[in-house]
Amino acid sequence: MPKYSKTPEAIAKLSPEQYRVTQESGTERPGTGQYNDNKKPGIYVDIVSGEPLFASSDKYESGCGWPSFTKPIEPAHVAELRDVSHGMTRIEVRSAHGDSHLGHVFTDGPSDRGGLRYCINSASLRFVPRDKMELEGYGDYLSQVEDI
């Protein structure tokens, strides 16, 4: 079982935007994230710890301006916390091992797929294409990745 963790080396490699989003709980401007329109098969992992978070087969176009997913690929890797910032109550999602701010989860997702919308900042993610998953140690998740 791989060990995922937040390290000073990983933090030092972050771009200013990745740092702002993951370490300072920032948010990308809608429609600007590099993975918003990605339709390739693979998985999305935490930019800091590498822990697997979401599969391309659970990604959908919600129209919100950020990548949206119906569920985490590994629920234990996504922590949900109450967020009362900006004058509203929401559920923040963070990576469990990397403690990276990922985004928020809402209950307006596709009802036929569980009803949840994980609205995630691209800056918190690294995409691993299906053909590189085995090589990068994510082979156990290949069965959860299919063409969109």
Rosetta blueprint (number, residue, H / E / L):
1 M L
2 P L
3 K L
4 Y L
5 S L
6 K L
7 T L
8 P H
9 E H
10 A H
11 I H
12 A H
13 K L
14 L L
15 S L
16 P H
17 E H
18 Q H
19 Y H
20 R H
21 V H
22 T H
23 Q H
24 E H
25 S L
26 G L
27 T L
28 E L
29 R L
30 P L
31 G L
32 T L
33 G L
34 Q L
35 Y L
36 N L
37 D L
38 N L
39 K L
40 K L
41 P L
42 G E
43 I E
44 Y E
45 V E
46 D E
47 I L
48 V L
49 S L
50 G L
51 E L
52 P E
53 L E
54 F E
55 A E
56 S H
57 S H
58 D H
59 K E
60 Y E
61 E L
62 S L
63 G L
64 C L
65 G L
66 W L
67 P L
68 S E
69 F E
70 T L
71 K L
72 P L
73 I L
74 E L
75 P H
76 A H
77 H H
78 V E
79 A E
80 E E
81 L E
82 R E
83 D E
84 V L
85 S H
86 H H
87 G H
88 M L
89 T L
90 R E
91 I E
92 E E
93 V E
94 R E
95 S E
96 A L
97 H L
98 G L
99 D L
100 S L
101 H E
102 L E
103 G E
104 H E
105 V E
106 F E
107 T L
108 D L
109 G L
110 P L
111 S H
112 D H
113 R H
114 G L
115 G L
116 L L
117 R E
118 Y E
119 C E
120 I E
121 N L
122 S H
123 A H
124 S H
125 L E
126 R E
127 F E
128 V E
129 P E
130 R H
131 D H
132 K H
133 M H
134 E L
135 L L
136 E L
137 G L
138 Y L
139 G H
140 D H
141 Y H
142 L H
143 S H
144 Q H
145 V L
146 E L
147 D L
148 I L
